[in-house]
């Protein structure tokens, strides 16, 4: 036994030394492969940017590169691309599933080398293609302050239509159409009011019936307004409930009743801009973004739902996340999802400006 143990230890030590020797030159080369590269990524600010910096961009920086973030909602960053007229505003950017037809229609995205993004193996086949890769899902929900509702004898809202309650006057906040949650919010109100993606007038009328309504453009405003007590309820994705809870506010989430279903799901994607000189770094960024570790840590920080199934499974026991975010695949699969092919964003914006912003 003693002899066998010595032999085993010797073999393990020899294998370890060999792995160091063999990996050394490769690791050294790998550490400098992005030397001199500055990758610019269009994304949200706040916890999203911080999570990408800590768990994704850091891996490029370990290899000699640098990552700069261009902050804005997907709609704002899309507008920057259009205005730049061929000049690269950034190398890659986050966008929403509802924006895919218009982005693809303008032929803005480079074809990806999926061999450089092997972590797509963690995704479903419909979550990626040669031009874009899904990075997260969010659940658009009603968030409410449990203490405020209890103290004011209010029942938790079940539908977006419940937000018209006069007792909530001035205490409700929803996304502006130009925000990251705006498209899904408008769609959810339209479906709740009996409309659809091609007829949102009824939804806009429902929004106008909410007394003294407030609007947010950056999700951080939701957290700030809950903390100050100025709002008691908000429409936003469940991740903003998580961040509000982290800030010490006693919130709960309700996937709103839309027809016979509960909740709405929103998909996030990332793509590389055609003509980027940093496509290799961008593909490395995307592959790291999809890794189990990055997806898990990013979800804990932001409250989004990972597209990486391994990472999603690890969230079941995480406090706050498990209480505010739906993790059951069956319930997620039954949530409403807007049809991007039926959405005319220019028309939606025109209708919003005419009925809401005036």
Residue pairs with C-beta under 8 A, 6 or more apart in sequence:
30 63
31 62
31 63
31 64
32 63
32 64
33 63
33 64
34 60
34 63
34 64
34 65
34 281
34 284
35 63
35 64
35 65
36 64
36 65
37 60
37 64
37 65
37 66
37 278
37 281
38 65
38 66
38 67
38 68
38 278
39 57
39 60
39 65
39 66
39 67
39 68
39 91
39 92
39 278
39 281
39 282
39 285
40 67
40 68
40 69
40 70
40 88
40 89
40 90
40 91
40 92
41 52
41 57
41 67
41 68
41 69
41 70
41 90
41 91
41 92
41 93
41 94
41 282
41 285
42 69
42 70
42 72
42 77
42 80
42 89
42 90
42 92
42 93
42 94
43 49
43 52
43 69
43 70
43 71
43 77
43 93
43 94
44 71
44 72
44 73
44 94
44 180
44 219
45 69
45 71
45 218
45 220
46 218
46 219
46 220
47 243
47 301
47 302
48 94
48 302
49 69
49 71
50 301
51 297
51 298
51 301
51 302
52 67
52 69
52 289
52 298
53 67
53 69
54 297
54 301
55 288
55 293
55 294
55 297
55 298
56 67
56 285
56 288
56 289
56 294
56 298
57 67
57 69
57 285
59 284
59 288
60 66
60 67
60 281
60 284
60 285
60 288
61 67
65 281
67 285
70 77
70 80
70 89
70 90
70 93
72 80
73 178
73 179
73 180
73 182
73 217
73 218
74 93
74 94
74 95
74 96
74 99
74 180
75 99
75 178
75 179
75 180
75 182
76 178
77 89
77 90
77 93
77 94
77 95
78 93
78 95
78 99
78 102
78 103
80 89
80 90
81 89
81 93
81 108
81 273
82 106
86 275
88 273
88 275
88 276
89 273
90 273
91 272
91 273
91 276
91 277
91 278
91 279
91 281
91 282
92 270
92 271
92 272
92 273
92 276
92 282
92 285
92 286
93 270
93 271
93 273
94 135
94 268
94 269
94 270
95 103
95 268
95 269
95 270
95 271
96 180
96 183
96 184
96 266
96 267
96 268
96 269
97 134
97 266
97 267
97 268
97 269
97 337
97 340
98 183
98 184
98 187
98 266
98 338
98 340
98 343
98 345
99 183
99 340
99 345
100 132
100 269
100 340
101 340
101 341
101 343
102 345
103 109
103 271
104 131
107 274
108 271
108 273
108 274
109 131
109 132
109 271
109 272
109 273
109 274
110 131
110 271
110 272
110 273
110 274
110 275
110 276
110 279
111 130
111 131
112 130
112 131
112 132
112 133
112 271
112 272
112 283
112 286
113 279
113 283
114 120
114 128
114 130
116 280
116 283
116 284
116 287
117 128
117 133
117 283
117 286
117 287
117 290
118 287
119 287
119 288
119 290
119 291
119 308
120 127
120 128
120 133
120 290
122 290
122 292
122 295
122 307
122 308
122 309
122 310
122 311
123 133
123 134
123 290
123 307
123 308
124 307
127 133
127 134
127 307
128 134
131 271
132 269
132 270
132 271
133 269
133 270
133 271
133 286
133 290
134 267
134 268
134 269
134 307
135 268
135 269
135 270
135 286
135 289
135 290
135 307
136 267
136 268
136 295
136 298
136 299
136 304
136 305
136 306
136 307
137 265
137 266
137 267
137 268
137 304
137 305
137 307
137 332
138 181
138 237
138 238
138 239
138 265
138 266
138 268
138 304
138 305
139 237
139 238
139 253
139 255
139 263
139 264
139 265
139 266
139 305
139 325
139 326
139 332
139 335
140 181
140 184
140 185
140 188
140 235
140 236
140 237
140 256
140 263
140 264
140 265
140 266
141 235
141 236
141 237
141 238
141 241
141 253
141 254
141 255
141 256
141 263
142 157
142 160
142 163
142 233
142 234
142 235
142 253
142 254
142 255
142 256
143 222
143 226
143 233
143 234
143 235
143 236
143 238
143 240
143 241
143 244
143 251
143 252
143 253
144 156
144 157
144 232
144 233
144 234
144 251
144 252
144 254
145 226
145 231
145 232
145 233
145 249
145 250
145 251
146 250
146 251
146 252
147 250
148 154
148 171
148 229
148 232
149 155
149 156
149 232
152 167
152 232
154 165
154 167
154 168
154 232
156 252
156 254
157 163
157 165
157 233
157 254
157 256
158 254
158 256
158 257
159 192
159 256
159 257
159 258
160 188
160 189
160 192
160 206
160 235
160 256
160 258
161 192
161 193
161 206
163 172
163 174
163 210
163 233
163 235
164 206
164 209
164 210
164 211
166 211
168 210
168 211
168 232
168 233
169 211
169 212
170 211
170 212
170 214
171 230
171 231
171 232
171 233
172 210
172 213
172 214
172 231
172 232
172 233
172 234
172 235
173 213
173 214
173 215
173 216
173 221
173 222
173 225
173 231
173 233
173 234
173 235
174 185
174 207
174 210
174 213
174 214
174 215
174 216
174 234
174 235
175 181
175 182
175 184
175 185
175 215
175 216
175 217
175 235
175 236
176 182
176 215
176 216
176 217
177 183
177 185
177 186
177 348
177 349
177 352
177 356
178 217
178 349
179 216
179 217
179 218
179 219
180 219
181 219
181 235
181 236
181 237
181 266
183 338
183 343
183 345
183 348
184 264
184 266
184 338
185 235
186 200
186 203
186 204
186 348
186 352
187 197
187 200
187 203
187 264
187 338
187 343
188 203
188 235
188 256
188 258
188 264
188 336
189 200
189 203
189 204
189 206
189 207
190 196
190 197
190 199
190 200
190 202
190 203
190 204
191 203
191 258
191 259
191 336
192 203
192 206
192 256
192 258
193 202
193 203
193 205
193 206
194 202
195 201
195 202
195 203
196 342
197 338
197 339
197 342
197 343
198 342
198 344
200 348
200 351
201 351
201 355
204 351
204 352
204 355
204 356
205 355
207 213
207 356
208 355
208 356
214 225
214 230
214 231
216 222
216 225
216 234
216 236
219 236
219 237
219 239
219 240
219 243
222 231
222 234
222 236
222 240
222 244
223 240
223 243
223 244
223 247
223 249
225 231
225 234
226 234
226 244
226 247
226 249
226 251
227 244
227 247
227 248
227 249
234 240
235 256
237 266
237 303
237 304
238 253
238 303
238 324
238 325
238 326
239 302
239 303
239 304
239 325
240 303
241 251
241 252
241 253
241 303
241 324
241 325
242 302
242 303
242 320
242 321
242 324
242 325
243 302
243 303
244 251
245 251
245 320
245 323
245 324
246 320
251 324
252 324
253 324
253 325
255 262
255 263
255 264
255 326
255 331
255 335
256 262
256 263
256 264
258 264
258 336
259 336
261 334
261 335
261 336
262 331
262 334
262 335
263 326
263 331
263 335
263 336
264 335
264 336
264 337
264 338
265 332
265 335
265 336
265 337
267 337
268 304
270 286
270 289
272 279
272 282
272 283
272 286
276 282
288 294
289 295
289 298
290 307
290 308
291 308
292 308
292 310
292 311
292 314
293 311
295 306
295 307
295 308
295 310
295 311
295 312
296 306
296 308
296 311
296 314
296 315
298 304
298 306
299 305
299 306
299 311
299 312
299 315
299 321
300 315
300 318
300 321
303 321
303 324
303 325
305 312
305 325
305 326
305 327
305 332
306 312
306 315
312 327
315 321
315 322
315 325
315 327
316 322
316 327
321 327
326 332
326 335
